C-alpha cells in the first residue's frame, strides 16, 4: 500500500466510543476503590492482630505477677488457637526463664525495649513486668498474618471483579438506549431525498442536545424544497414559453427555404432549422421532466403494455428509416398488464427508443414486452462501459459523456414515480445497451385503461 495514499480508518460508532470511555472511567474508579478498600482492610487486620498480641502478653504477665506458673494450656487459651504464636519469658540479662513448647531455646535477638518489632517470619511484641525484672515476648507468625490479610482482601475484591462483566453489559445497554433518539433522527434524515423533503416530525420531543439539529435540518429541508420547486417551475415555464416562438421560427425558416435561396444560404437555413428543431426537442424534454417530477400528475390504472408498445412503435415506424430497424416483440397468448399512467409510460418508451436511435445509428432496436409487467429496449450500437452505467441516468449526462442528456433522467423519474425499477446493462463490449423497466403488475380482473 502506498504511503502517499493511506487506507482510511474505519469509522467508529458513537455508542462504541462512549461505551469504551465509560468502561475505562467506571472500571478505573472501581479498581481504585477496590485498592483503597484492600489497603484499609489490611491496615485494620494488622491493627487487630497487634492488639490481640499485646493483650495476650499482658495477661501472661498478670499470671507471672500473681506467682502462678504459666501452663501450656494457658498459653494456648490466650494465644492463637491454631498455634501460630509463642512466648518467651526472659530476665534483665535476656536469659530465657520460661517459654512455650514451640518457642526457640535461645532468646530472640531483640533489645529489651517495649513495643513491636519485626523479625524474619515473625511479628514480636515485648513488654516489661511492672514490678519484677521480667520481660515477656509474644511472637506471631508473619505468614499466617499475610494469609489472613489475603483472604480478607479476596473476599472484598472478588465479588467486585465478578460483577465487572455485568457492569460492561449494563453500560453498553444504557449507552445504546440513551443514543436511541440520535439513531432515530439519523434514520429520519437518511430517508429524505429530492423526492421526499418532508420536515422531521416531533423534534420538540428530542433531547435538548438534538433539538437544535432537528430544527436546523427542518429549516434546511424547507429551503431545499423551495429551491427545487423554483427550479421545476422555472424549467417548465421556460419550456412552455419557448414552444410558440420556436414553432413560429421553424415555420419562417421553412418559408425562407421556399424563396429560391442560393445553395449556400439554403444550407444555412436548413442548419438553422435543425438547430431550432433540436432546441424544441429539449424544451419538450424539460416539460416531460417537469411532469415526471410532479407525482400528482401521474395516474395509476391498469395499462396493457402490448397496446402501449404497439402505439409507440407505430409513431416511429412512420419514419421509413426506422421501419426496418425497430423490432417489436410482444406475447401472443396473454395480456401483460401493469399499474401506471399510460401517457407517462408512453413518454418512457419514446425516450428510450430516441436514445437508442441517436446513440446506435444504423443498428437494430428491439422493443420487447415481457411477463411480469416488463418493458425492455435494446440497441446494438457501441454500448456503454460498465463504470458509466450509473452516471448516464443523471440529468445532463449523455452516453457520449457530454451534452444535455435528459432522456434517461426523465425515464428514471417516471419509473420511480410509478413504483417500478429501472436497470441498465451492457451485455458485452460493443454489443449495445439494454434498458429494462419493471413495473407493478396489475390484477387481471381489473378493467384495462383505454389507450
Beta strands, then each sheet from edge to edge (+ up, - down):
strand 1: 85-91
strand 2: 96-99
strand 3: 115-119
strand 4: 122-128
strand 5: 134-141
strand 6: 301-304
strand 7: 326-329
strand 8: 337-340
strand 9: 365-370
strand 10: 374-379
strand 11: 421-425
strand 12: 434-438
strand 13: 440-441
sheet 1: 2+ 1- 5+ 4- 3+
sheet 2: 6+ 8- 13+
sheet 3: 7+ 9+ 10- 12+ 11-
end
